């Protein structure tokens, strides 16, 4: 069975500092990996995804993530945090190539930006 | 393009009562998902439809939860009778046909926040 572990339920950084949100997954087949962001009282919005090909993927709002198969990781980074980045972030995995496209989510990381 | 619509946005009921949630997916999206998001946790898939057929309902508590997607468009999720532990946000999402696009994006609605007292 697939699973996702997000290290740190809360991360706090200063405005302009590096953002690093950690995600490790387990999957018995090549995974598809996703990062979603959730602002208060809103649904989830896709930030970026890895399916195949280049392991460094770029997303919206300056975020990027690198798929590292040997480490079973898909950490999310942003070089310089902005106040508007404050939100809940979810890492998710699905079985690549399977038709059902079932997403399994991590428990989420709440990002706080300090002025 | 209109997004995924859900109603109501908020609902408060007493335990043992019944409740229903409605979802209208993005036009043309064949696949529809219902997720349960308990406070402090990530969303958990309850049921997935492909057109009007069920693809996966392995985590749906079928003794109290039911869902349907008549005509392959709108969907309703019902809880009867509700328990305290059903308090959560219920998210609906849709995507283009999953089998043809397994890495495709799921588009989420704003959710319905259910409080069971």
Interface residues (C-beta under 8 A of the other chain):
Chain A: X4 X9 X32 X36 X41 X42 X43 X44 X45 X46 X49 X51 X52 X90 X92 X94 X96 X97 X98 X99 X100 X101 X102 X103 X104 X105 X106 X107 X108
Chain B: X4 X31 X40 X41 X42 X43 X44 X45 X48 X55 X56 X91 X93 X95 X98 X99 X102 X103 X104 X105 X106 X108 X109 X110 X111
